[in-house]
Amino acid sequence: MTLATVIPSLPRNMTFDADDWLILARCWHPVALVRDLGEQPMGVTLLDAPLVLYRAGGAIVVADDLCPHRGVPLSMGKGDGQTVACAYHGFRFGQQGRCVKVPAHPDSAIPGKLKLRTYPAVERYGLIWTCLRPDEAPPVIPPMPHWDDPAYQQINCPFIDIAGFAGRQVEGFIDVAHFAFVHTDTFADPENPVVPPYKTHVTPDGFEAEYRSSVGNYPIGKTDRGRPGFEWLRHFRVHVPFTATLEIHFPDNGRLVIMNTASPVSARQTRMFAPMCRNFDKELPLQDVYDFNLRVFEEDRALVEAQKPENLPLDPTLEAHVMADRSSIAYRRALRTMGLSQFFTA
């Protein structure tokens, strides 16, 4: 008997293997930038499940995007910062998804069934995180080095939508052999493709890898592109299933941390969030950071969307590998350790 036969409440038109979905639903995923959620409700999708986000006073509510009265998406409705009103009959829902007003019967008791199915909402790194099966897993949200350090500037880049699988996107982020071929318009050197030896080591939530090379991380055209002979250290921390942080060691003890957290909208669509923090260049315009980040990830997106198979083969015999792929191999092994299938369905 599979998990899917025990717990049948799966999304309609699901693109994931059912048992994989049940595993991924136990994990925490980001669904929106905190700053993007105003008074009006926001519709998002996570793991094929349509959700609505709305503000209820000082709280953020995450719920199924479905009014329990007649099944209209609440994301079509209107909010006032305290409640959200269904577009069909005006039923209002507030904190914890409770119905607080039925306009057609303002003086009558509100039926107990008029309550939304809600999920936990946690604000961290400027993102709204949720978990679709919180009772099945500990409340672990991936850590981000230096985010709470007052010496660092916190940056929330706009999200990027990718027509590809989250696992493929994360694997591309931790790949160190593609710089000289994919990122030559942004920061990499096409004449420096060699990948020096590096190792990975397993952690309770995934793995880590430290990669040292002469490949810099300054934008091309920037005059102070580091020092001759400087050894750049890139410290990857991977938190399965779909989050990785990269801490880059710049000259003069500069540090840049990029969190790449790929929210699986479906097995074919990903919404990628990239909060950052740094202890240098803090006076520069944020729009410059947004623009450069977008250029880098757009270079990656073109490749991720073109990859075949669209899913991520977890069986190591299905694709060829070289020494530079140690992070990729460690990532796929960590996903298999979670119990995910040998071949993601997409």
C-alpha positions in Angstrom: 0.0 0.0 0.0 1.4 3.4 -1.0 1.1 6.7 1.0 -1.2 8.0 -1.7 -3.8 5.2 -1.0 -3.7 6.2 2.7 -4.0 9.9 2.2 -6.2 10.6 -0.8 -6.5 14.5 -0.5 -4.2 15.3 -3.4 -4.5 18.2 -5.8 -6.6 17.9 -9.0 -4.7 17.6 -12.2 -1.5 16.7 -10.2 1.7 16.6 -12.2 3.8 14.8 -9.6 3.9 11.2 -8.7 1.5 10.8 -5.8 4.1 9.4 -3.3 6.6 12.1 -4.3 4.0 14.8 -3.7 3.2 13.5 -0.2 6.9 13.7 0.6 7.4 17.2 -0.9 4.2 18.4 0.9 5.9 17.7 4.3 8.6 20.3 3.4 8.5 24.1 3.8 8.4 26.1 0.6 8.3 29.9 -0.1 5.2 31.1 -2.0 5.5 34.9 -2.1 7.5 37.9 -1.2 6.2 39.5 2.0 6.3 43.0 0.4 4.1 41.8 -2.6 1.1 41.0 -0.3 -1.0 44.1 0.3 -4.6 44.4 1.3 -5.8 42.4 -1.7 -5.8 38.6 -1.7 -3.1 36.9 -3.7 -3.5 33.6 -5.6 -0.4 31.3 -5.8 0.1 27.6 -6.5 2.3 25.2 -4.6 2.8 21.6 -5.6 -0.3 21.9 -8.0 -2.4 23.1 -5.0 -4.1 26.6 -5.6 -3.7 28.7 -2.5 -4.8 32.2 -1.5 -2.8 34.5 0.7 -4.4 37.4 2.5 -3.7 39.7 5.5 -5.9 39.5 8.6 -4.6 42.2 10.9 -1.1 41.4 11.9 -1.3 37.8 10.6 -0.9 36.4 7.1 -3.4 33.6 6.2 -2.5 30.8 3.7 -5.5 28.8 2.7 -7.0 26.7 -0.1 -8.1 29.1 -2.8 -11.7 28.0 -2.6 -14.7 29.4 -0.9 -16.4 26.5 1.0 -19.8 28.0 0.1 -19.9 27.6 -3.7 -16.4 26.9 -4.7 -15.3 30.2 -6.2 -11.6 31.1 -5.8 -11.1 33.6 -3.0 -8.2 35.2 -4.9 -11.0 36.7 -7.1 -12.4 38.5 -4.1 -11.5 41.7 -2.3 -9.5 42.3 0.9 -9.4 45.1 3.5 -6.3 44.1 5.4 -8.5 42.3 8.0 -10.6 39.9 5.9 -11.1 38.7 2.4 -14.5 38.7 0.8 -15.6 36.1 -1.8 -16.5 37.6 -5.1 -19.7 35.5 -5.5 -21.7 36.1 -2.3 -19.5 38.4 -0.2 -18.8 35.9 2.6 -15.9 37.3 4.6 -13.1 35.3 6.1 -10.6 36.5 8.7 -8.0 35.1 11.0 -7.4 31.4 10.9 -9.7 31.2 7.9 -12.9 31.6 10.0 -16.0 33.1 8.3 -16.9 36.3 10.1 -19.7 37.6 7.9 -22.5 36.3 5.7 -24.1 39.4 4.1 -27.3 37.6 3.2 -27.9 36.7 6.9 -26.1 39.2 9.0 -28.0 38.3 12.2 -27.8 34.5 11.9 -25.2 32.1 13.3 -22.5 31.2 10.9 -22.4 27.5 10.0 -19.3 25.7 11.3 -18.5 24.4 7.8 -17.8 28.0 6.6 -14.1 27.8 7.5 -11.2 27.7 5.2 -8.6 24.9 5.2 -5.5 26.8 6.2 -1.8 26.2 6.4 0.9 27.7 8.5 2.5 30.9 7.4 6.0 32.0 8.4 7.8 35.2 7.4 11.5 34.7 6.9 14.1 36.3 4.7 11.4 38.6 3.3 9.5 35.5 2.1 6.2 33.9 3.1 6.8 30.1 3.7 4.2 27.4 4.1 3.9 23.7 4.4 0.9 21.7 3.1 1.3 18.8 5.5 2.7 20.5 8.7 1.6 17.7 11.0 3.8 15.2 9.1 7.1 17.0 9.5 9.1 19.2 11.9 8.9 23.0 11.2 12.3 23.3 9.6 12.9 26.3 7.3 16.3 26.3 5.5 18.8 28.6 7.3 20.5 31.5 5.6 23.9 32.6 6.8 24.4 36.2 8.0 20.8 37.2 7.3 20.3 38.5 10.9 23.8 40.0 11.2 23.5 43.8 11.5 26.7 44.2 9.5 24.9 42.8 6.4 22.5 44.4 4.0 19.3 42.3 3.4 18.1 42.3 -0.2 14.9 40.8 -1.6 15.1 40.3 -5.3 11.9 40.0 -7.4 11.0 36.3 -8.0 11.6 34.6 -11.4 9.2 32.2 -13.0 10.8 29.3 -14.8 9.1 26.8 -17.1 11.0 23.9 -15.7 11.2 21.6 -12.7 12.5 22.9 -9.4 15.1 20.1 -9.1 16.7 21.0 -12.4 16.9 24.7 -11.4 18.6 24.0 -8.1 21.0 21.6 -9.7 22.0 24.3 -12.1 22.5 26.8 -9.3 25.0 24.5 -7.6 26.8 23.5 -10.8 30.3 24.9 -11.0 31.3 23.8 -14.5 28.9 25.9 -16.5 30.2 29.4 -15.6 32.5 29.7 -18.6 29.8 28.7 -21.0 26.6 30.2 -19.6 27.6 33.3 -17.7 30.1 35.0 -20.0 28.0 38.0 -20.4 27.6 38.6 -16.7 30.7 37.5 -14.6 32.5 34.5 -15.9 35.7 34.1 -18.1 35.2 32.0 -21.2 39.0 31.3 -21.1 38.7 29.8 -17.6 36.6 26.6 -17.8 38.7 24.4 -15.6 37.0 23.0 -12.4 39.6 22.5 -9.6 39.0 19.4 -7.4 36.4 19.9 -4.6 34.6 17.6 -2.2 31.1 17.4 -0.8 30.1 16.3 2.7 26.7 15.1 3.9 24.7 17.2 6.4 21.4 16.3 8.2 19.4 18.4 5.6 21.5 17.7 2.5 25.1 18.5 1.9 27.8 21.2 1.7 30.6 21.9 -0.7 33.5 24.4 -0.7 34.7 25.3 -4.2 37.9 27.3 -4.7 38.9 28.8 -8.0 40.2 31.9 -9.8 36.8 32.7 -11.3 35.6 36.0 -10.0 32.2 37.2 -9.1 32.3 40.9 -10.1 30.1 42.0 -13.0 31.9 42.2 -16.3 33.0 45.8 -16.9 33.4 46.6 -13.3 36.8 48.2 -12.8 37.7 46.7 -9.4 37.4 43.1 -10.4 39.4 41.8 -7.4 43.1 41.2 -7.1 45.4 39.2 -9.4 45.8 35.7 -8.0 42.9 36.0 -5.6 41.4 32.7 -4.7 37.6 32.9 -4.7 35.8 30.6 -2.2 32.2 29.6 -2.9 30.6 27.7 -0.1 27.4 25.9 -1.1 24.9 24.7 1.5 22.1 22.5 0.1 18.9 22.0 2.0 16.7 19.4 0.3 14.5 19.4 -1.5 14.8 22.7 -3.3 16.9 25.3 -1.4 20.6 26.1 -1.7 22.6 29.0 -0.3 25.9 30.2 -1.8 28.3 32.2 0.3 30.9 33.9 -1.9 34.1 35.1 -0.2 35.2 38.4 -1.9 38.5 40.3 -1.4 38.9 42.3 1.8 36.7 39.9 3.8 33.6 40.8 1.7 30.8 38.3 1.8 27.8 37.8 -0.5 25.2 35.2 0.4 22.6 34.2 -2.2 19.7 31.9 -1.3 18.3 30.0 -4.3 15.0 28.6 -3.2 12.9 27.0 -5.9 9.2 26.9 -5.1 7.6 23.9 -7.0 4.5 25.4 -8.6 4.1 22.1 -10.4 6.5 19.5 -11.8 6.7 21.7 -14.9 6.8 25.2 -13.4 9.0 26.8 -10.7 8.9 30.2 -9.0 12.5 31.0 -7.9 13.1 33.3 -5.0 16.6 34.8 -4.3 17.0 36.7 -1.0 20.6 38.0 -0.6 22.7 39.7 2.0 26.1 41.3 1.8 28.6 43.3 3.9 29.9 45.5 1.1 28.6 48.0 -1.5 25.7 48.6 0.8 25.3 52.2 -0.5 24.6 51.1 -4.1 21.1 51.2 -5.6 19.1 48.1 -5.1 17.8 48.2 -8.7 21.4 47.5 -9.8 21.4 44.3 -7.7 17.9 43.3 -9.1 19.0 43.9 -12.7 22.3 42.0 -12.4 20.6 39.1 -10.5 18.0 38.9 -13.2 20.6 38.7 -16.0 22.4 35.9 -14.3 19.3 33.8 -13.6 17.9 34.5 -17.1 21.1 32.9 -18.5 20.4 29.8 -16.4 16.7 29.8 -17.2 17.3 29.3 -20.9 19.2 26.1 -20.2 16.8 24.7 -17.5 13.8 25.2 -19.8 15.6 23.4 -22.6 16.8 20.4 -20.7 15.5 16.9 -21.5 14.1 15.0 -19.8 12.3 17.9 -18.1 12.4 16.1 -14.8 15.5 15.2 -12.8 16.7 11.7 -13.2 17.6 10.4 -9.7 18.9 7.0 -11.0 22.6 7.8 -11.6 22.8 5.4 -14.5 20.4 7.4 -16.6 22.9 10.2 -17.4 26.7 10.5 -17.8 28.8 12.2 -15.1 32.3 13.7 -14.7 34.3 14.7 -11.7 33.0 18.3 -11.8 29.5 16.9 -11.1 30.1 15.9 -7.5 27.6 18.5 -6.3 25.0 17.2 -8.7 25.6 13.6 -7.7 25.4 14.6 -4.0 22.1 16.5 -4.6 20.5 13.6 -6.4 21.6 11.2 -3.7 20.1 13.5 -1.0 16.8 13.5 -2.9 16.8 9.8 -3.1 17.5 9.6 0.7 14.3 11.6 1.3 12.4 8.7 -0.4 11.7 10.4 -3.6 11.3 8.3 -6.7 14.2 7.3 -9.0 12.8 9.4 -11.8 10.7 12.5 -11.1 7.5 12.5 -13.1 7.1 15.6 -15.3 
